[in-house]
Amino acid sequence: MDGKFRLTRTYRLLVRGTNINATSLLATDYLNHFNEVVMILEMVPDMPEIIEEALEWKPASYVEHFAASVFSDKELAIWAYKNAPKEYIDSFEELVAALDSLIQRAITELSQLVETAGEDELRAKVGEHMKGIRELQERIGGVINGTVFRLDQKQIDLLFSP
């Protein structure tokens, strides 16, 4: 164990009847943090000026997201996360870090392109970015729902390749 005492069994009982997964002790509500910016990025080809909203997006940790949310069980979500099984947390954090990087890269590239690119070029570039972003969102959702995913170096390279 990592030397940190966890109350995993206790929290698995406490989350029954909530939107927090009893296996991973994570809540899918965290994905809303990404869904908003993804929706904005998908609108860029039709509304290039919306990139300004995407530029305001900042990564937020699981705890930061729930501390600022209106999620009814936000305190429980934070405590459950702090007591979640290490294999889920490790997988979750790795995937979230990769998704944060991909989204920030997409925002940077699209913000540079909106001044010079046409709608078709923007649509193609958004499509390229969305492939990796959606894959990571699905994997994070899988971890939240109780499946441990890890990325090997080849998968990481593929996600970040142009």
C-alpha positions, 0 to 999 in steps of 0.5 A: 500500500502507498502508506495512506490509510483508506476507508474504501469499504466504508465509503463503498457503503456510504455511496450506495444510492448516489451517483458515485460508483461503489467500485471506483468511488468516483462520480461521472459528474466530473466529466462535465468539466470536460464536456463544456469545453469540448462542446465549445471546441466543436462549435469553432468551425461555425463560430470561430469567435467562440474560441475566446470562451475555450481560452478561459478553460482551465484544468480542474482536479477532481477535488477542485471540480466538486468543491466548486460544483452544485453536485448534491453529494459533493462532499461525499464525492470528495471524501470517497475520492480520497479513499478510492482504491489506488488502482482506480485513482492512478488510472484516473489521474493518468488519463485526466492529465493526458486529457488536460494536455490534449484539450489545452493543445487543441485550444492553442492550435485552434486559437491560432488557426481561427484567424487564417483558416476557413471553415473546412480547415477548422472542421478538419482540425477540430475532428482530429483533436476530437478523436483523441479527446473522445477516446480519453473521455470514454476511458475516464468514464470507464475508470469511473464506472469500475474498469482500470485503464492504463496507457502504454507509451505507444498509446500516449504517442498515438494520442499526441501525434498530429 
